[in-house]
Amino acid sequence: MSRFMSISLDTRGVSCVARLLDDEAPRTCDAIWEALPLSNRVWHAKYASNEIYCMVPPLASDPGLENPTITPIPADVIYFRFPTGQFLRSFRESRGIEGLDAVIDLAVFYGRNNFLWDPSVGPVPGNVYATIVEGYEAFAAACHDVYLRGSEGETLTYRRVEDRS
């Protein structure tokens, strides 16, 4: 039986539903599912193109790399684990991750032509662990609004959807 989660831009009042890809990324799906709900301030990517994300502390288990991509497609939901030492201090402070040894980046991709590349480290593969199956168009428009109008005061929240009947 499939598992689902809602993904919300809380201030904008927009959400979508994503199906977890248990067959393709079972360790990542289990780690995320056990940690839900997860929420933090949303950010829009600079290099990857059509991506919004939030950063949260490390999960109880690290799934490692599985079902990786560096070329996400629209509706992909991706997990990244980064050592915080990879980021400049100002970046760590602005995202509330100062003092952590690692951070989890939970990302949603809402458009085409994405490429996960960091100029300082090169390719940045992430685990594709879910795909948006409901509410994509409205959610993508809200993601683009984050790009156009900014992320100040907005949170990205992931929650379990327990009943799909």
N, C-alpha and C positions, 0 to 999 in steps of 0.2 A: 504494500500500500504506500502510495506517495505521501511525502510530508511537504507542507507548505508553510511559508512565512509571509507576513505583510512587511512591506518596506514603506516608511512614511517620511515625508518632509512635513514636520509637525506644524510649523508656523503657517506654511502655505496650505495646509489642510488637504494634502494630496497623498494618496497611497496606491500601491499596487500589490499584487500577490505573485510570489515567486515559488516555483516548484524546486525542491532540493533534488540534485542529481545524485541520488544515492548509489546508483550503479557505477557512475563514472568517478565519483570522488567520495567514497564512503567515510574515510577518516575525517575529511574536512566537514562533511555534513554532520557527522556525529558530534564533533567538537563545537561547531556553531550551535547546533540544536540544544546541546546541554547548557550552553552559555546564555541562550536567549532568555529575556530580552536584552538587547544591546543598543546603546544610544550615545551619541555625542554630537558636538557641533559639526556641521557639514562644511566641506571645502570643495572647491572645484579645482580639478587638475590643471596644471600649467602645460605639461609636456604631452600627456596621453591623449589629449583632445577632449572627447565627449564623456567625461567621467566626473562623478561626484563621489565623495568618500567621507568616512569618519574614522577616527583612530580610537582604539580601545586598548586596555591593558591585555597582556597575554592571556590566552584561554587556559583552562585546566590541562589540556593536552595539545601538543603541537603535532598536527597531522603530517608535517613534512610536505614535500612537493608531490602533488598528484593532479592529474588532468590539467597540466599547465598550458598557458598560452602567453604570447606577447602581442597577439593581434586580436583582442576581444571584439565581439560583434554586438550590435544593439541587443539589449535585454540580458546580457551576461551579468552575473553577480559573482564577484571575485574576492578571494581571500589572499592577503599578503602578510608575511611576517618579516619585519625589519628590525635589525639591531638599532637601537636609538643612537648609538655613536656614529651612525651613517649620516645623521642629519646635523645641520648647524644648530648651535645653541638657540638662536632666535626662532628657528623652526620648532624646536622641541618645546620652548616656552609658549609660543603662540598656540600650540595644539594641546597643551596641558599634559605633555608626556615627559617632562623633565624628571629625572630620577629613576625612570624605568630602564631596564637593560634591553628590553625589546618592546615592540608595539605591533598591534594587529591593525591593518588597514582593511576596512570593509568597503568595497567599491561597487558602484553600479554604472554600467555603460549604457548610454542612451542614444548613440548615433554611430555612424560609419567612420571608417578610416582612423581607427585608434591604433596606436603603436606604443607599447610599453618599453620606453627607452629613457634612461636617465643619463644626461651628459657626463656625469661624474663616475658612473659605474657601468654603463652599457645596458644590455637587455635586462628587464626586470620581469621575470615570469611570475604569474599568479595562478592560483588554483580556481578554475571555474567550478563552482559548487552549486549554482542555482541559475534558473532562467525565469524571467518574468513571463507569466502566462495570463495575467489579467491586469487591465488598467495601464498598459504600457504607454499609449499615446498621451494621456493626460499627465502621467508621471514624467515622461520625456520632456514635455513642454515645461513642466515645473523645474526640471533639471536645467534646462536651457535658461530659464528665468534666474536661477542661481548664478549662472554665468553672466547674464546681462545686468542684473541688478545687485548682485552680491549675496554673500552668505551670512551676513551679520544677523545674529539672533535666530538663526535657523538650526534645527537639529535633524539628524537622520536617525531613524529608529527602526530596528528589526525586531519583530515579535513573532512568536509561534501562531499559526492558525491551526487550532485544534480540531475544528469541526467543519468539514467541507460539504456537508449534506444540504 
